């Protein structure tokens, strides 16, 4: 054993073994000594020897391994969290929809038209042309229910009230198998669940449509109600002065409601 400690307990003499495990102590007075040898991982060795005058004593020492039974020690580090992002998926929240530039009215579909891979047929259409597919090739789901007619006013508005929407997700490619039945893309929209902490509401007056929304807590759940109505009458009145084909009354109305309740 390399660098094992060897000492005479009755004196302050000591040494260490060399690379081959040998050691030597010289110029000792005749007498009885207790020699001790220690090494990490081995039992302490002690032996009493008697040294006569002019005597050279050889001592072979064999240390026994010190086996210590301990509990299992597991060394771990923080796991590397790899964020898997599907490049064909785009999430949009309500704040983004209402903050994006708009001409007359905040609209879910017109916000989606600004995303890469999505194109609008014209400035007067809210239809979604995703990666070359026509609007009827996009599956549109509202709270997991299929929406077959997602537009108002000949396609100028979408049927989704921005104040009632919680989040929007567009799958432009590689969408899950549960969303089959369309060739182009999948658009999933979820209504707000309602504020569980306090009652609050918003009202918006626009040039072409006005909205009002209110939400709040109820026992072990929440509720949300939102309504939107077009305000096209002034526009139609101005157009009616130049054409006889303009209808006297034309409007659309949306109403959204949702109630959540914890069963347990």
N, C-alpha and C positions, 0 to 999 in steps of 0.2 A: 504494500500500500504506500502510495506516494504522500509525503508530508504528514505522516502520522505523528502525534505528539508523544514524546517519551520523557518522563520526569522521575527524579528520585525525590520521594515525598519528604525525607528527613533533611534534605538540603534544598538549595535554590538552583541546583543543577538540572539541566534538561536539554533536549535536542529534538530534531525531527528526522524522519527517515528520508533517504535520498530517492532518486528515481527508481532504484532497484529494490527499495524497501529495507535497506541496511541503515544502521545507526551505530554510533560508538560514543562512549563516555570514558575519558581518560583522566589520569592524575587523581584518582580517588584514594581516600584514606582507607586502610583496612577497617572492616566493621560490617554490620548488618544494615541492609537498606531495603526499602520497599519501592519497587519499581512499578510505575503506572504507565499504561499506554492507552491512548484514546484516539478514536477516529469517528468522524460523523457517519452514522448509520451502523455502527458496530458497538457491541457491549464493551464497557470499561474493563481493561485487563489490569489485575494487580497480582504481584508476586513478591515474596520476601526472599532475598538472596544474601548470602554471607560471603564477603570478599576478604581473602587472606592477603598478607603482605607479598608484593611482587607476583600476584596471581592475575592471569588473564582469563576472564570468564566469558564464555559464549552462551547467549540466551536466545533461543528461537521462540518467537511469540506468534501465536495464531489467534486472531480476533474472531469472535462469533458475531454473525450479523444480528443486528437489533431489529426484530420484526415488531412493528407497531401497527395494531389493527385500528383503523380509523373508518369513519363513515365515508361514503362515496362523495367526492367533490366534483361538481359539474361546473365548468367554466363556460359561460355563454356571453355573447355580445348582442347588441341590438340587431334585430333582423333588418335587412335591407328591404325597404318597401318600394317596390317597383310600380309606379303608376302606369297602368295600362290605359292608353288613350286611343280610342277608335277614331281615326282621322275622318271617317265618314259620318260621324255623329256631331251634331252641333246643338248646344243647350242655350236657350234664351229665357231670361227672367223678365218679370213685369217691368222692373226699373229700366231695363234696356229698351223694351218696346216703347215705353212712354217718353224716353229721352232721345230716341233717334230722330233725325230730321224728318219732318212730315209736311205735306202741303196743306191739308185741311184738318185731318183727324188721325189720331194714333190708331194704327191698325196692325193686327198680328201678321197677316199675310204680307203686307207691304214691308214690314220689318224683316221678314224672312227673305224677301226678294233681294235684300242687300247682301246676303251671304254668298260666299263663293260657290259656284256650281248651280246657282238658282237664277233664273231669268224671268222677267216679266214680258208679257206679250206687248203691252203698251202702257202708257201712263194712266190709262183709264181702266185698267184691268188688275184685279188682285189675284188672278190665277197664278199657280206655281208651275213653272216649267223647270224641273230638276234634271240636270244632266241630259237634256234633250228630250225628256219625256213630257207628254202632255198632262194637263191638270187632272184628267180622269185616271191617270196611271199612278197617282199618289193616294195612298191610304190615309185618311184623316180620322183620328180617334179623339173623342172628347170624353174624358173619364172612362176610357176603354169601350166606348160606344161609337160605332161607325157613323160619321156624318156624310150624307150623300149630296147635300146641297149647301156648300160652305160660303155662299156669297149672297149679298143684297144689292139692290139697285143696279141690276144688269151686270153684276160683277165688279162694281166700283168699290164696295165694302165687303169685308169678310163678316161672317155671322158671329164672330167671337168678340165679346166685350173685353177690352184690355183690363178694365177694373176688376173683372171676375176671374181673371186667369192667374194661376200660381206659377206655372212654368210650362215651357214648350220645348220639345225635343224633336229634331229633324234627323232622320236616318237617311242619308244620301246614298248609302251603299252598305252591304254587309249587315243588313238588319236581321234581328232574330227570326227564327222560323215561325214563331207564333204570329208574326205580322205578315203572313203570306197573302197572296191574292192580288198583289200589285206589281207592276214592272219597274216603276221609276223610283219611288221613295215612300217613306212612312213618316207621318207627322202625328205625334202624340201630344195632346193638350190636356192639362188638368186644371180644374177649377180650384179656387182658394178653399181651404178648410174652415176659415173663420178664426178670428182672434180669440184665444182662450183666456186672455188676461183682462181685457177691457173692451167696452163697446166704442166703436169709432166708425166714421163714415166719410165719404168724399163725394163731391159733386163737381161736374165739369160741364161747361157750356161751350159748345163748338159752333162753327159756321154751318156744318152740315148735319151734326148730331150732338146730342147732349146725353150725359150719363150721370147716374147717381148710384152709390153703393154704400151698404152698411153691413157691419159684421160685429160679432160679440160672443161672449161666453154664455153657456146655458148648462147649469148643474155640472155633469161630468162630460160635457162636450162643448160644441160651438156651432154657430150658424153663420150663414152669409147669404145676402140677397143683393142682387144688382140688376139694374134696368137701364136700357138705352133706347132712345127714340130719335129718329131723324128729324131734322128741322129744315126740310127742303121747301116748305111753303113759300118763304120769301124769294127763293131762287126761281121756283115755278111761276110765281106771280110776275117776276121780271121777264121771264121768257114768254109768258102768255101774251104779253103786249105786242110781241113780234110774230107770233105764230098761233094759229087756231087749233093745232094738234096737241097742245100741251094739256094734260089732264088737270082738272080743277083741284083734285086732292090726290096726293101720292106720298106715302110714308111707310116706314118699317119700324118694328118694335121688337126688341130682344129682352128677355127676362131670364135671369139665372138665379138659382137658389140651391143651397146645399146645407144639410144638417148632419153633424157628426155627433155620435154618442158612444161612450165607452161602455160596453156591455158588462165588463167586470171591474 
